Amino acid sequence: MGRTGVWIIGARGGVATTLACGLSAIRQGLAPTTGLITASELCRGVSLVDPAELVLGGHDVRTTPLPDCAREISRANGSLAGETVAEIEPDLARIDANLRPGVLFHSGTAIESLPGVDPDTRETDPGLALARIERDLAEFRATHALERLVVVNLASTEPPRPTHPAHHEAALLEAALTERDGTPFIASTLYSLAAARHGAAYLNFTPSPGALIPAVAELLGRGCPFMGSDGKTGETLVKSALAPMFRYRNLRVLSWQGYNLLGDRDGAVLANDENRQAKIRSKDQFLHEYLGYPLHSKVTIDYVPSLDDWKTAWDFIHFEGFLGVRMNLQFTWQGCDSILAAPLVIDLVRLLDLALRRGERGPLAHLAVFFKSPHGVGEHDLHRQFHSLEEYLSTVRRSIDER
Ligand SMILES: NC(=O)c1ccc[n+]([C@@H]2O[C@H](COP(=O)([O-])OP(=O)(O)OC[C@H]3O[C@@H](n4cnc5c(N)ncnc54)[C@H](O)[C@@H]3O)[C@@H](O)[C@H]2O)c1
């Protein structure tokens, strides 16, 4: 089937480092595939790329070597065992050699002031920045003789960019590349545009609103499969499993309050008002759309440095039953964010690679189950989303049988 490359934007971050460590540990038989949906019964009989065969590369605006990023995670939150990191260090060093300086473009102060950011990654001309990204993608593909490429956005959550007419039309967006002030652009737009031009599949695992603006979705959809946005890994995963229960039983939700506490670099970026708004919108919006009646809801995200990657969420759901009697349900979620996210990214890469091999293009609605804000999909019921993935996989199996 030829080799598949995975180009990660934010390649030295927590999720990306955990992903690199996980793939390497699986390859060396040091870890099981628990947590990977594509390693479950669901995908039996569907030919997916072997995760151990994926070639990793990527961009980051920080320069910390990947083995150091892994050691930092091991020290700070213990999710990566020190002995495992020591055993896979040569693999991490090899991946590190495939990483290139990323692009900061209208990225906002929360990201630009992250410790360790290389000031030379700041770009002012959108056309030149895009050319640099495209050059890196082409070089990666040629060096490793890659047949297919999946570009994955795992960079810090960006603030929204004011809307601009060029956001709505591919031709206008491409024309704006020559306007030197680059008003319509933000780094994530340049990266997704580069993926479209390169014919790569594209995955936006972040809530960054610039990554899948309509003009870029139009360009991607012409030749590549893509999907986003914002991986559904923790509190929102539980919400999208529980909200249907209230609907199925005709129990009326009156209020849904969600308090999220998290540390680490992601939490530090989300401590900034502008960056946090993109995340809150992504976590809160679906309840209203799904339940279809007015309710009081609020999502709060607070930065608690000592928690590091161990995200904690407390949700309080006030609801009304028969004879108007009011009751409540509360849950507490404590998860290690990167450990929840990394296997989903591997699943998504394998399913996007499958779509590339099958010649599929445009947004992949059957992947909605993986996202808080599934692109172009109005269905937010986790169970129905899961069935949609099952149906797609049955179709794939049938098409294999017919051949
Ligand atoms: N459970 C989860 O962890 C989860 C779930 C859904 C979404 N996400 C999103 O995934 C993203 C990554 O999360 P994380 O915990 O790894 O964050 P992180 O801060 O550890 O990593 C982000 C990386 O992106 C880099 N970066 C920032 N701007 C960049 C740019 N313009 N170009 C290239 N690199 C850039 C940073 O230097 C950093 O290394 C975040 O946007 C987060 O909101 C995470």
The ligand as an ORCA input file, in Angstrom:
! r2SCAN-3c Opt
* xyz 0 1
  N      -7.256     15.808     25.350
  C      -6.484     16.697     24.728
  O      -5.313     16.790     25.032
  C      -7.062     17.543     23.650
  C      -8.386     17.363     23.235
  C      -8.899     18.161     22.217
  C      -8.093     19.136     21.643
  N      -6.815     19.327     22.072
  C      -6.028     20.400     21.462
  O      -4.814     19.857     20.929
  C      -3.828     20.887     20.921
  C      -2.544     20.333     21.530
  O      -2.704     20.100     22.917
  P      -1.399     19.858     23.812
  O      -1.867     19.515     25.164
  O      -0.448     18.978     23.093
  O      -0.804     21.346     23.840
  P       0.734     21.750     23.981
  O       0.746     23.181     24.388
  O       1.486     20.796     24.808
  O       1.285     21.616     22.487
  C       1.040     22.555     21.494
  C       2.311     22.709     20.661
  O       2.019     23.572     19.565
  C       3.144     24.388     19.351
  N       2.718     25.528     18.523
  C       2.007     26.609     18.880
  N       1.793     27.410     17.816
  C       2.372     26.799     16.754
  C       2.486     27.126     15.384
  N       1.954     28.250     14.884
  N       3.164     26.274     14.582
  C       3.717     25.130     15.057
  N       3.643     24.781     16.365
  C       2.961     25.600     17.189
  C       3.638     24.718     20.746
  O       4.972     25.153     20.741
  C       3.457     23.359     21.443
  O       4.613     22.563     21.312
  C      -4.427     22.073     21.675
  O      -4.964     22.999     20.751
  C      -5.564     21.434     22.466
  O      -6.593     22.348     22.790
  C      -6.286     18.542     23.053
*
